[in-house]
Amino acid sequence: MSATTAGVRLAPLNATHWDQVHAIYAAGIATGHATFSDTPPTWQKFDTDKLPLLRTVALDDAERVIGWLACTPHSRRLVFVGVLEVSVYVHPDHRRQGVGRALLQNLVVESEQAGFWTLQSSVFPENTASIRLHEEAGFRTVGVRERVGKMTHGPMAGVWRDLVLLERRSDVVD
């Protein structure tokens, strides 16, 4: 993959991008509305946890990372082999510019070509921009998990959080 969409070039995410991916991840964590994690993982942990397939960065004209997307298996059980959990992050200076949309639209195409039938994301309800982004990519809300976890850091430390469960089912993968 090396496609240009919405004015950004998409490329496979690899170790050479890690410092910039890490910084974007940290910026998301700092908002208090992106993840339960209090720090980004190391490259080794990220590389182990995220599927090598479908990892993508969005690059600007200067080849700087302005967004990234990666997936984890929903479950290790064989019956769920076609279900992925999606993480998508956009650099704060590049939000609302089509970067997230390009990453998710590319994921939909590439995941279906690879035989995945369900993409899902868990998003804090306060992160309305992320919910809207997912909906524009064909995801729908399938439920809300109430008080599923308590924040341990940042502006939401000590607060129980809900998660909106969003799902996109493929029309082409049987």
Phi, psi and omega in degrees: 000132168198079185248155174251123181221136177052036177078007177237151176263131178259138181213160177297136178281128178220182185301332180293339179269354194302316182302318180286321176298315179303315181296319178293319177300313180298321178296321176295316179300319183298336179289337184079001184233022182247326187197160173283343182296145179261344175213152174293153178287172169286165175302318182300317180292315178301313182298324179285319187280325184267140178298136176298325179290138173078001174291129186219143169244150170256129183243144175273186182298335179267010179068021174275143177286125179242000176184160178209159179216139176210160183231153171235153175295142176296323183204156175275353180290139184304323183295341181254018185300337181263014183244127182238145171263128188257136170240128178224130182227142179234138178304137182307327181283354185237013178289151180064030178238011178091003182292309179299320178299315179298317180296314181291320178297320177296318179300317181303311181296309185291325180292322178292321177298330180272358175093012178276136184253344180221132172246135177223153177221146173247121188231137174298137182301332179291341181273066185296329178295319179292320178299314179299317178301313180297317179299320179295337179268009176096007176280153175229152177285126178251353178167174175232126175267113186273137175047050185279338180198156181251132179293143181249000188208170170065199186294344181251016181305132178084359183261130173291140184238144171268160173229133173272125179265117180250144184218143172234119179261137179288142173271347187248338179268122182273000000 
